[in-house]
Amino acid sequence: MSDLSGCAALVTGSAQGMGAGIARRLHAAGARVMLHGLEEEAGRRLAAELTAAGPPAAFQGGDLTREDACRELIEAAAGRLGGLDLLVHSAGDSSRGTLASTTAELWDRLFAINCRAAFLLAHYALPHLRRSPRAAMVFIGSVNAYIGEPKLMAYSASKGALMTLTRNLASGLAADRIRVNCLNAGWTLTEGEDRVKREQEGHPGWLAEAVKTRPRGRLLTPAEIGEAVLLLADSPISGAVLDYEQLPVGAPPNW
């Protein structure tokens, strides 16, 4: 059973949704956790809840499309937690857009949060991780990295870049004994996914249709994503890309 007692972990995008599920699971395994997100009230509420239940947790906001925010978040996490052992980049933007409708501004924003922020956080975390005997990074990717729907063009490309970044860093940091892995998350039921489906795509009944395509009759949960991240965070493997979905990537559902 995984034990992160004494581990200091930073989880971006963890005020709610998938990131919150990851933070909860790491905390339950014994980690001190720095939460992050744009939803300050939710983040501070979760930090208080976790602290009351076990190891200390803290929250810091910040727009990770800005380099200074990435640097400040790393320094805040290391300062509040007394070091840094684990970096989990879960923050992301899945705004829709096809080739015809995607603007350069949208493309740049998706790459900034989904991939560039991972690079910047890793860059500023490196001195801290080099001092840790159990240093690791886990990047939250997507099964859309391989192809993706036409409406997810820029998002899919950014997650494909994140997958390559994972393997490059795992190779480059092996001598430092810093492990780097990527979890390509499948279709997960989160507040953000529900909001996008209802507001951006105009499908209020999307969930009832979506679950019909899944072998288990439901979508993945943030708690299950957290369990998978814990596996990658506490195992000896590095450079792995774990496709965490209910169907083989690219296979049409047989329903």
RAURPE-V67432 format. One record per backbone hydrogen bond with DSSP energy under -1.0 kcal/mol. NH is the residue of the N-H (numbers start at 0). CO is the residue of the C=O. E is the energy in kcal/mol with one decimal. If there is no record, write none. Layout:
nh;co;e
NH;CO;E
NH;CO;E
This chain:
nh;co;e
3;28;-2.8
6;3;-2.6
8;31;-3.2
9;85;-2.6
10;33;-2.3
11;87;-2.5
13;35;-2.6
19;15;-1.1
20;16;-1.9
21;17;-2.0
22;18;-2.7
23;19;-2.6
24;20;-1.7
25;21;-2.5
26;22;-2.4
27;23;-2.3
28;24;-1.3
29;26;-1.8
30;25;-2.2
31;6;-3.0
32;55;-1.4
33;8;-2.9
34;57;-3.6
39;37;-1.3
42;38;-2.4
43;39;-2.7
44;40;-2.0
45;41;-2.2
46;42;-2.3
47;43;-2.1
48;44;-2.0
49;45;-2.7
50;46;-2.4
51;47;-2.0
57;32;-2.1
59;34;-1.7
65;62;-2.1
69;65;-1.6
70;66;-2.3
71;67;-2.5
72;68;-2.0
73;69;-1.9
74;70;-2.2
75;71;-2.4
76;72;-2.5
77;73;-2.6
78;74;-2.2
79;75;-2.9
80;76;-2.4
82;77;-1.9
84;7;-2.7
85;7;-2.1
86;135;-2.0
87;9;-3.0
88;137;-1.9
96;150;-3.7
101;97;-2.1
106;102;-2.5
107;103;-2.6
108;104;-2.1
109;105;-2.4
110;106;-2.2
111;107;-2.2
112;108;-2.0
113;109;-2.5
114;110;-1.8
115;110;-3.1
116;111;-1.6
118;114;-1.9
119;115;-2.6
120;116;-2.8
121;117;-2.3
122;118;-2.6
123;119;-2.4
124;120;-2.0
125;121;-1.4
128;124;-2.7
129;125;-2.3
130;127;-1.0
131;128;-1.6
135;84;-2.1
136;178;-2.4
137;86;-2.6
138;180;-2.4
139;88;-2.5
140;182;-2.2
142;184;-1.7
144;141;-2.1
145;142;-1.2
151;148;-2.2
152;96;-1.3
152;149;-1.0
155;151;-3.0
156;152;-2.2
157;153;-2.4
158;154;-2.0
159;155;-2.0
160;156;-2.0
161;157;-1.7
162;158;-1.7
163;159;-1.7
164;160;-2.5
165;161;-2.2
166;162;-1.6
167;163;-2.4
168;164;-2.7
169;165;-2.4
170;166;-1.8
171;167;-2.6
172;168;-2.6
176;173;-1.6
177;172;-1.8
178;134;-1.9
180;136;-2.2
181;239;-2.6
182;138;-2.6
183;241;-2.4
184;140;-1.0
184;182;-1.3
185;243;-1.9
188;219;-2.7
193;189;-2.1
194;190;-2.2
195;191;-2.5
196;192;-2.4
197;193;-2.1
198;194;-3.1
199;195;-1.4
200;195;-1.9
202;196;-2.6
205;202;-1.6
209;205;-2.6
210;206;-2.3
212;209;-1.8
213;210;-1.1
216;213;-1.8
219;186;-2.2
224;220;-1.8
225;221;-2.3
226;222;-1.8
227;223;-1.8
228;224;-2.3
229;225;-2.2
230;226;-1.7
231;227;-1.9
232;228;-2.6
233;229;-1.8
238;179;-3.2
241;181;-2.7
243;183;-2.5
250;247;-2.2
254;252;-1.5
